[in-house]
């Protein structure tokens, strides 16, 4: 196994096809964008970005690079979350009219616009 003092050494290694990024939450988007630009496929632990603007920039870079990108959300695979999704999808709790998402505040201080619930 090889260790590196700087992740850019890994990105420069042509023998590496993909990277798994598991840095502190405030440092996910930058190495992901650099990995995409270096031609690496990416598995990224959540959260994907710290701000909406940073997330948009990362999505644009990954899209332009054509690399495979996946964000991990293992918690959503737990039985209680799968059951909750099934209850909602099958209309067992009624029609969803409004959704509130509990996430940390965007440090940039930008409020996101309201998104309408999709009509099904």
N, C-alpha and C positions, 0 to 999 in steps of 0.2 A: 504494500500500500504506500502511496506517495502522499506526503503532506505539503501544503503550500502556505506561505505567509500572506499571499495576496491572491484572491480569487481570480484575478485577471490572468494568472499563470494557467489556471484550468481552462479558461476561455480561449487562450492561445494554443492549447494542445489540440492538434488536428485529430488525434486518436480518440478524443472524447466527443460523442454524438449528442449527449443529453446531460442536463444538470438538474439537480434537486436543490432548490434554494430554501433554506430554513434559517434565515437570519432573524434578528430582532424585528418586530412588526414595522418599525419606522424605516426599515432598510430592505424592503422587498422589491420595489419597482425598479430601482436603479440597476441592480445586478441582473434582473430579468431582461431589461431592455438591452443591456450589454451582451447578455447571452444570446438573445435573438440576433443581434447585429453580428455576433461571432459565428452564427450558423448552428447554434445548439438548440435542440428541443428543450422544453422547460416544464418541470413540475414545480409549482410554487405553493408553499403553505399559505393559508389565509392569515391575515387579510392581504389581498393582492396589492393594495396601495394604501397610502395614508390619506390622500385627498382625492376628490373626484377628478380634478385636473391632472394629477399624477396618473391616475388610473386610465384616463382618456389617452394620455400621451403613451403609456405603456401599450395599451390596446392597439393604437395606431402603428407603433414600431413593430409589434409582433405580427400584425396583419400584413404590413409591407414586407416583412422578412419571409413570410410564408412558413414559419416554423410551427411545430406542434406546441400548444400551450395548454396546461391543465392546472387549475387551482384546487388544492386539496381541501376538502371539507368533510373529514372522516366522521365527525360528530353526526352529520346528517344521515349516516348509514345505520345508526343505532336504532333498535327496534321501536322505541317510543316516537322517534321522528318519522320513521316510515309509516307507522300507524296513523300519526297525525296527518300526514300527507294523503293517505288513503281516505281518511274520513272527510277531508276537505274536497278532494277530487271527486268523490262519490256523492257529494251533496249531503252528507250525514249531519252536518252542523248548520245547514241552511245556506242561503246565498250570501257570499262574501260581498260586503258593501264598502269596507274600508280596511286598510292594512296599515299598521304602525310597526316600524322596524326599530328595534333598540340597538343602535350602534353608537360607538363613541362619537363625539362631535368632530366635525372636520376642523382640524387646527387652522385651516386657512380662513375659517369664519364664514364660508360661503354656504348659504342655505340652498339646499336642492329644491327644485320645483316639484310640486305634487305630480305624481303619476297616476292617471286614472286606472282603476281596476279594469282588466280586460273583460269584455262582455262575452259570456259563453252561452 
